[in-house]
Amino acid sequence: MKEQVWNESFHPGIISSTKLYFQDLFVGAKRMSRKDFWWGFLGMTIVAGIIMGILGFVITKMPITDFYWSSIVGVALAIAFGYYIISVFTAIIRRLHDRKMHGWWVLLPIIPFLGDIALLVLLCLPQKTLEILGLKILANFIIKLATLEK
């Protein structure tokens, strides 16, 4: 059975789109629509912000001499941040796949300033469909059929 490559909710919203972020956290081989990407990004940022805010508050209120629990909370904070970064990274790759682009475009921010702006623009563009290409293929097919009949 072939796995579905489309990753889109029927009614994009903050809850359904955030579920997509969690559902395919380590999967980059799918696609994600623009609405799902931005709603999920907002939801994931809120969830991660709350979790990291609580952990940050806890770690600042601990006594300085309590190295054991402060290190455990610090590691939990680092794991939460890593989880957030991985989810956003793979979601960007899925969004680029929806634009019919390679996931390597996620490295565009390596170029200072302009790379960040270019990636943001790419993430905001609508889905790139194959309608134009499909019409071209269909036209070529009809032309070939017409020439075969003669």
PyMOL commands that set and color helices and strands:
alter all, ss='L'
color gray80, all
select helices_A, chain A and resi 14-23+34-61+67-98+103-110+114-124+131-149
alter helices_A, ss='H'
color red, helices_A
select strands_A, chain A and resi 6-7+31-32
alter strands_A, ss='S'
color yellow, strands_A
deselect
rebuild
show_as cartoon
